[in-house]
Amino acid sequence: MSQIFEALRRAETLHIDRAWRKASEADPTERRESDRRTMASHIRIYGHGQGESPFFEENSILNASETGALLLMRMPVVAGQKLLLINEAAEQVQECLVVRTSCRDSQELEVAVEFPAPQPEFWNRLKEGDEKPGIEKRKRPRITLPRGMDITWRGRGESVISKVQTISSGGLSIAAPEPPAVGELVHVSFEVPAGEVSARAVVRHSHGDGMGIEFVAMSDEARARLDQLLHRLLS
């Protein structure tokens, strides 16, 4: 499993990295290495609440830079907490650290986050893929696979082999007797004629006999292999 997933699972019990701790104690105006710019966009945010319960929100970005951002959030978070920001348009996932919070109103917080290192390309393509939260985003056809297709997925436990029921360029539905909870991040891997497709995904739907997942990060090579399979299935 990737270091990102390991870091999130230990976020509530491990000490914060020394360099990040120094950053959180410093004056925010002194840490700002580049000008923040206003962004009329939304970003997907993943983290763990009290008791390790995962949460998954899609919230507004007030401003952003290569070193971090100022976000609006509904879920309470505290300084020192680790989060994942997911830029679906660019298929990038970035870990960040909450450095300060302030109340905006009774339902939202302003949350300042910083990256462990500058990420000047993380915000690329965000506006072109931005949609209002809550809108149904399934715009690509899902293809039913009557005989299924083997897939290996891993959440917090051991790797599990299951069957894919439907497939699209945006995600999969998977038959699984004990699926993870909605909001959990999983790593999936499956074989297509052109080779292996490996991706990070988030559980969007979870029920007694399966789950629906949405891809959040995938390499260009894996994307090309998946697109080639979908083209053959649709033609």
Secondary structure in CASP SS format (residue, H / E / C, confidence):
PFRMAT SS
TARGET T0000
AUTHOR 0000-0000-0000
METHOD secondary structure of the structure
MODEL  1
M C 1.00
S C 1.00
Q H 1.00
I H 1.00
F H 1.00
E H 1.00
A H 1.00
L H 1.00
R H 1.00
R C 1.00
A C 1.00
E C 1.00
T C 1.00
L C 1.00
H C 1.00
I C 1.00
D C 1.00
R H 1.00
A H 1.00
W H 1.00
R H 1.00
K H 1.00
A H 1.00
S H 1.00
E H 1.00
A C 1.00
D C 1.00
P H 1.00
T H 1.00
E H 1.00
R H 1.00
R C 1.00
E C 1.00
S C 1.00
D C 1.00
R C 1.00
R E 1.00
T E 1.00
M E 1.00
A E 1.00
S E 1.00
H E 1.00
I E 1.00
R E 1.00
I E 1.00
Y E 1.00
G E 1.00
H E 1.00
G C 1.00
Q H 1.00
G H 1.00
E H 1.00
S C 1.00
P E 1.00
F E 1.00
F E 1.00
E E 1.00
E E 1.00
N E 1.00
S E 1.00
I E 1.00
L E 1.00
N E 1.00
A E 1.00
S E 1.00
E C 1.00
T C 1.00
G E 1.00
A E 1.00
L E 1.00
L E 1.00
L E 1.00
M E 1.00
R C 1.00
M C 1.00
P C 1.00
V C 1.00
V C 1.00
A C 1.00
G C 1.00
Q C 1.00
K E 1.00
L E 1.00
L E 1.00
L E 1.00
I E 1.00
N E 1.00
E C 1.00
A C 1.00
A C 1.00
E C 1.00
Q E 1.00
V E 1.00
Q E 1.00
E E 1.00
C E 1.00
L E 1.00
V E 1.00
V E 1.00
R E 1.00
T E 1.00
S E 1.00
C E 1.00
R C 1.00
D C 1.00
S C 1.00
Q C 1.00
E C 1.00
L E 1.00
E E 1.00
V E 1.00
A E 1.00
V E 1.00
E E 1.00
F C 1.00
P C 1.00
A C 1.00
P C 1.00
Q C 1.00
P C 1.00
E C 1.00
F C 1.00
W C 1.00
N C 1.00
R C 1.00
L C 1.00
K H 1.00
E H 1.00
G H 1.00
D C 1.00
E C 1.00
K C 1.00
P C 1.00
G C 1.00
I C 1.00
E C 1.00
K C 1.00
R C 1.00
K C 1.00
R C 1.00
P C 1.00
R C 1.00
I E 1.00
T E 1.00
L C 1.00
P C 1.00
R C 1.00
G C 1.00
M C 1.00
D E 1.00
I E 1.00
T E 1.00
W E 1.00
R E 1.00
G C 1.00
R C 1.00
G C 1.00
E C 1.00
S C 1.00
V E 1.00
I E 1.00
S E 1.00
K E 1.00
V E 1.00
Q E 1.00
T E 1.00
I E 1.00
S C 1.00
S C 1.00
G C 1.00
G E 1.00
L E 1.00
S E 1.00
I E 1.00
A E 1.00
A C 1.00
P C 1.00
E C 1.00
P C 1.00
P C 1.00
A C 1.00
V C 1.00
G C 1.00
E C 1.00
L E 1.00
V E 1.00
H E 1.00
V E 1.00
S E 1.00
F E 1.00
E E 1.00
V E 1.00
P C 1.00
A C 1.00
G E 1.00
E E 1.00
V E 1.00
S E 1.00
A E 1.00
R E 1.00
A E 1.00
V E 1.00
V E 1.00
R E 1.00
H E 1.00
S E 1.00
H E 1.00
G C 1.00
D C 1.00
G E 1.00
M E 1.00
G E 1.00
I E 1.00
E E 1.00
F E 1.00
V E 1.00
A E 1.00
M E 1.00
S C 1.00
D H 1.00
E H 1.00
A H 1.00
R H 1.00
A H 1.00
R H 1.00
L H 1.00
D H 1.00
Q H 1.00
L H 1.00
L H 1.00
H H 1.00
R H 1.00
L H 1.00
L H 1.00
S C 1.00
END
